[in-house]
Amino acid sequence: MVYDTISGRSQYAQNNIEGAVWPYTKGITNQTTNVQVNNIWPGAPSNPLVPITSLAGNSPNPVVASSPWLAASFVNAPNYNDARSQQYNLQLQQQLTTSTIFSVGYAGSKTDRLNFTGRVNASPVASTDTTPALAIDALKLIPWASPSWNYSSCTGYANYNALLVQFQKRFSQSLSTIASYTWSKCMDNSSGLFNAENGTGGGSVVQNYFNPSNAYGVCAYNIPNYFTWSTNYSLPFGHGQRWLNHGVSSYVFGGVRMNYVFQIRSGQPYNLTVGGDPAHISDSVSPLLPMA
């Protein structure tokens, strides 16, 4: 059993520091100095940096939101826990000859307490485009608050199953090769972290926070097929070898090896995202902001 105590820690801390607290302001983070101007990055001769000593204590643009209910920020569940994974494997190995080994095995894992982040204050059900905004408000947990809060809990889950096949052959004391193949599948209901650090191939985000099973599918990092072939060859130089087996040269060139690794694998899923609010789960308070 493995506990992951560092996954997404930077984003988790940022969620707490920059959470939906009113009267909340990012202060220096919201300042207008040391930012890109006319496509010129800060630090360039025409856009010099302002020293932090000039910023400390000044908090440029400390603009406080006009209402505590309009924030579109990140918040964490008070009982948020570290991810937990149970991993297991079984392997059968057969020596075919004195120099050949074949093995077949299974590896799997069951993971829970993964990050599960979604729009907790949006409507839990879709509406038609003719539904009045006030009617959508009534479906929200807090009708008068923004629907764009990202609420993070540790209710995500995943599983992984794989078939492992390997062939090893030693041709001589100097030459050996290993070929291995993995056929696997990973399924989960949340491949990203906090709707900000998502899976590869596009935004891997939760569509409906209130229906976790609806988000269950192939992991954003799923690689079904993975083949690896490696060969290692020890050059016949050095003590006890055919050439350069004595003197200084035996120490300089002895033990030199050549090897290569060939890998080919399936691609990872490509996730499509749709902007706006096609399900009409926003409201009259503020529009639904796009996922981070």
Buried (B, 14 or more C-beta within 10 A) or exposed (E): EEEBEEEBEEBBEBBEEBBBEEEBBEBBEEBEBBEEEEEEEEEEEEBEEEEEEEBEEEBEBEEEBEEBBBBBBBBBBEEBEEBBBEEEEEEEEEEEEEEEBBBBBEBBBBBBBBBBBBBBBBBBEEBEEEEEEEEBBEBBBEBEBBBBBBBBBBBBBBBBBBEBBBBBBBEEEBEBBBBBBBBBBBBBBBBBBBBBBBBBBBBBBBBBBBBBEEBBBBBBBBBBEBBBBBBBBBBBBBEEBEEBBEEEEBEEBBEEEEEEEEEEEEEBBEBEEEEEBEBBBBBEBBBBBEBB
